Amino acid sequence: MRSLVLHPDCAPGSVHSIEADIVATPAGCRATFVAHGDIARVAVPTHATPGRFDNLWKTTCFEIFWSHDGTSYREFNLSPSSRWACYDFDAFREGMRDAPAEVEIAVAVSDSELRLTAEIRSSLPVPATVALNGIIEDEDGVNRFWALAFRPGAPEFHAHECRALELPV
């Protein structure tokens, strides 16, 4: 598991650490995110009918950005509700469109841990640079942003600096 860092402009909240891991699979990838803290104070989306859904990033969710060529990338949004989204981009925030994927999400919640595991079936070539991110909305409505790395300035998960994990062939 790799540790995500809280964006320096975010005040500490209910979650004190997030760990994440991802492995390439023949069909796509498997990702796990584990948030540790006072989970009762986190706005955890309630379970919903699994499927594709937009704007998941507005509340607690986890994200993966996958780039094979360093310019174009695929974004996954994974909600504890079991909803998900998948988009392709030609370059930084350019050419956004729905991308083909099938996603199964499993969630376990306790007083101190929120664990999301996603089995993703999608074309994800390796080698790749990957970003693993978390958005945690606390009960006060404030979102806090977590990533493997950030570029200077406001949180921007689409930035190539966030894709700090290299997955080999």
N, C-alpha and C positions, 0 to 999 in steps of 0.2 A: 504494500500500500504506500502511496505517496501522500505527503501532507500538502494540503492547500493552505494558502495564506490569506488572511483578511486584508482587503484593500486598505492602504494606509489612511485614507480619508474617512473610513468607517469607524464609528465608535464601537467598542465591544458590545455584544448583545447576548442573547440566550445561548448561542452556540459558541463554544470555546475552541473547537477544532473540527476539521473535516479531513478525512482520509479518502483517497480514491484510487482505484486501480482499473486497468483496462488491458484486455488481451485480444489480439486478433484471432479470429476463428475462420475456418474455411467458408462459412456463410456470411461473415461480417465481423462482429466483435461482441464481447461480454464486458460489461462495465459494472463496477460496484462503487457506491458512494456511501460513506458513513459519517453522519454528523453527530458530534458528542456535545452534550450540554443539558440545559433545562428545557427539554423538548416540549413540556407542557406550555411553555411560553412562545413556541413557534407556531405560526399559522400554517399548519399542515393541511393541504387540500384534502377534502373528503373523497373517498373512493367514488369513481364515476365509471361509466361504461368505457372500457378500453378503446382507444382509437386515436386517430389524428385530430389535433386541435390546435388552434393558433393562440398566441399571446400567453403561453404558459409561464413565460419569464416575468410576468407581472407579480408573481407571488413565489413561494418556495418551489424551486425546481433545481434540477441539475442539468448540465450541458456538456456536450462533447463537440469539439471542432476538429475535423480530420482533413488534412491536406496532404495530397500525394506529390504535388508539383510545386508547392510553396506559394502559389498564387490563388488558384481556385480551391474551394473547400466545401465540405458538407457539414452542416450544423444539425445536431440533435438536441431537442429539448425533452426532458424526461421528468414528468410530474409524479409525485407520490399519489396522485389521484388515479394513476394508471394510464392517463392520457399522455400523448407524445406528439412531437412534430419533427419533421425532417426537411431541410432546405438545402439546395445547392446555390453557391455563389461563384461567379466567374472571377471576381477579385474582391478587394475590401469593400463589403456592403454593396456590391454591384451585381446585377443580374439575378436577384433572388427569385427562386421558383421552388415549388414543391419537388422533393426528390423521392424516388422509390425506396420504400423500406417496409419491413414488418418488425414490430417491436413488442416484446412481452416484458412487463414490469412486475417485479415482486417487491413488496414493501413490508418492513417490520418496524414497529414503533414501540418504544418503551419510554419510561420516565427520563432516561439519560441518553437514548440513542435513536436516531432515525437512519434506517438502512434501506437503500434502494439498490436493487440489482436489475439490470436491463440486459436482455438477450436480443441483440439487434441483427437482423438479416438484411444486408444491404451491400452493395458493391463498395468495398473499402480497400483499395490497393495499398500494398506496402512495398517499399518503405514509406513511412508517413511521419509527419509531425502532428502532434495531437495536443489539444487543450482540454483540460478537465476543470469544470467550473461549478460553483454552487451559488445560488441566490437563496438567502434565508430571510423570510419575512417574519419579524417578531410580532407579537400580539399588539404592539403599539403601531403597527402599519409601516414600520421602517424596514426597507430592504438592506441587507448587508451582502457584500459581494466577495466571493472567495475564488481563488484561481491558483494554478501552479506558479504563475508569474504574471506581473502586470507591467505595462509600459507606464512611464510617468504621465500624470494627469488623471482625469476622470476614469472610472472603470470602463474598459472597452474590451469585451470578450472577443470581438472580431479581429482584434489586432494580432499580428503574427507573433508578437512577443509572448502572448498567452500560450501559444503552441510550443511549450517548453519540453514536451516529452517526445523522444524519437523512438519510433517502433521500427525495428529492422525487418528485412525480408524474412 
